[in-house]
């Protein structure tokens, strides 16, 4: 679902920008690259600049754009799973160490682009789990083994988003195009 450490992210094309705007329901801000795509080829995660165009700090380096995934993650968050994940940080030193490494990796990567002058990453790292959208985006962008809660979120969503193929119909079902952005084939 994501890109390996050695892979370079893709430049944002004008078509990507249009798709992302439709996914978000607004013009995208501070885009740097497409960090992950679903199997249909749509952007699912973008890498953003550490500052918005107006200079406002924007600590979220990887931003989930896929509306279907965002909705599924929202339902997962509403179930209270983040509270349980945060509790496990206090009980499991190995998990806490892996989460700390995810935090440090996120900071180092963002600071290599532009330092915001603080130790805030995103998603509650490293002391709590606050936003699964951030953790899932981090895992989809960097691949498994980088962010333990991103990896766990992928596993928790695997039944509802088994392939990530938002445009492919399931047998005996028409595709749900209300949240998917299908390619324009009229040209």
N, C-alpha and C positions, 0 to 999 in steps of 0.2 A: 504493500500500500504506500510506502514512502520511498525516500531516496537514501542511498547509503552515504556514509561520511565522505567518501571520495568523489561522489557525483557533484557536479556543479548544477546549481539551479538554473532554470530556463529563464531567459529574458521575457518580459511581459510584452506580448504583441498587442496591437490595437484590438484585435478580436478578443483576446483574453481580457483586456480592460472592459470591453462591452459586456462580456459574459459575467465578469466579477461584479460590475455595476448592477446587472440584473439579479445576480445572486444576493447581493447585499441590499438591494432596493435603494441604493444611493451611489454617487460616484466614489470609487475607491480612493483612499488617501495614502500617501507615502509608500507606494508600491516600489519594491526593488526587484522582485523575481517571483516566478511561480515555483513554489517549493515542493508541491506534490499535485498530482492529477489523479482523478478517479479513472477506472479502466475505460470509461467512455471518452476520456480525453479532456474533460472539463477541469479547470483549476479547482482544487479542493482546499489547498493551503497556499497562502502567499507569504513571502518574506517582506516585512515592512522596514522602513527606516526608523531609527530610534527617535527621530523627531518628525513631527508633522511639518508640512510646508511652511506653516506660520511660526515654527520654532518650538511649539509646545512639545514637551517630552511625551513619547509614546513607547512605553517599555515592552509592549507586546511584539516580539520579533517575528513570531509565526502566528498568522491569523487564519482561522478556519473560515472559509468562504462558502463551502457546500451547504446549501440550505437544508438538505435532507439530514446530513450529519449533524448540523447545528441543532435541528429539532430533536433528533434522537438523544443527543448529549443533554439538551435541556430537560428532557423527560428523566434521564438518568440522574441528573443533579437534583431534580425535584423529589426523587425517591429517598434522599438523605445519604446516599453512598459517600459523599465527601466527608461527612462527619465521621463515618466509620474508618475511612482512609486516614484521616488526621489522627484518630485514636491509635491506629496501628503504628504510626510514626513513633509514638512514645513507647510502644511495647516491643518494637522490632528494630534493634540497632542496625542490622544489615539493610533493611528497607530505608531507614533514616539516612544511612551512609550513601545509598544509591540515589536517594532524592537530593541529598546535598551535592553529589557529583552532577546531577542533572542541572541544579541551580548554578553551579560554578561553570559548567559548559555553556549554558544559556547566556550567562553574564559575559563570559570571555568572547563568545561569538558576537554578541551585540556590541560589546565595547570595541571589538576589532573594526566595526563599522563606524561607530561614534559613541564615546563614553557619555553617559548621562550624569556621571559624577556621584552615583549612589549605588547601593547594593540591592536595589529592588529589581527583581526579575518580573515574573508574572505568575498568575495562578496560585499565589500564596507561598511559592517556594521561598525558603526551604522549610519553614516551620509548620505550615498547614497546607491543606488542599482546598483551594478556593474556587477554581474555575477549570472544569474538565475540558472545556473548549481549548484552552491554552495547552493543556497536557496532551490532548489528542493531536492537535496541530503540530506540537513539538515532535511527537513520535512519527507522524506521517511524513514530516519533513526530513527527519534525521534517521529514521529507521528504528527497529526494535533494539532494546538494550540501552537506550540513552536515558529515557524517562520512565521510571517504573509505573507511575500512575497513568501515563499515556499508553503504555503497553497494556495495562489492566483495562483501560477504557476500550481499547481495540477488542480485547477478548469479550468484554461485557456487551459490546455492540455487534459481535460477529454473527449472531442469529438474525438480527434485523438488517444488517448491512454486510452480508457475507462476502460479497465481491466488491462492494463499493460502486457497482455499475448502475448508476441512478437512471440511465436511459434504457437499459435493456429490460424488456418485459419478462416477468416470471411466466411459467407455463399457465395457460388459461387465464391470464390477466393482462389487461392493457396497461402500458406504462403510465405512471403518475407523472404527468408533465406539469402539475401545479407548482412543484418545487424544483424541478429539474430544468436546466437550461439546455435545450437541444440545439445542435448545430443548424445553421441556416443552410438548407440545401436548395434554396430557390435561385442561387446564383449560378 
